[in-house]
Amino acid sequence: MGNTTDGIERSLEMLFRLNASRKVHTRRAAAAGVVVSPPGAVLLRRIQEDGPLSLGDLSRRTEMDPAATSRQIRQLEHDGLVVRRPSAADGRVTVVRVTPRGAAVRRRLAEVAQAHMDGVLEQWSKADRAALARLLARLVDDLRASHYQSIDEERAG
């Protein structure tokens, strides 16, 4: 199991690095014809999928530092991609919404990403693509549900 686990961890590390790469993001954004920072794109996606959201909720859902979230939202607002307004439920809370321009940027990024993934997986069988989707979702769920144990706890138990 150790060698398999090692290989999985190495592959995941490479995948995460690829996904977090500024160079890759810059190429994706250029292909989409948009300008948005990598963290801005993450926030834009989360707001569009789950929004409108308060800054606190947005920070928690993206696991981003609250100060960084606020800075990124200011930039997205400056670029006309989001707006901040008082919550209809509680006027003391400010919520962030995607503007039509922000939705267009998000759509273009998604279209480029989808076309790229389709091209990469084009030679994979339908069964392999379905298995990958199922197993990745399962892995994410299991990783979220489990907690790290110290080496001492693991050896004792």
Secondary structure by P-SEA (a helix, b strand, c coil): caaaaaaaaaaaaaaaaaaacaaaaaaaaaaacccccaaaaaaaaaaaacccccaaaaaaaacccaaaaaaaaaaaaaacccccccccccccbbbbbbcaaaaaaaaaaaaaaaaaaaaaaccccaaaaaaaaaaaaaaaaaaaabbbbcaaaaaac
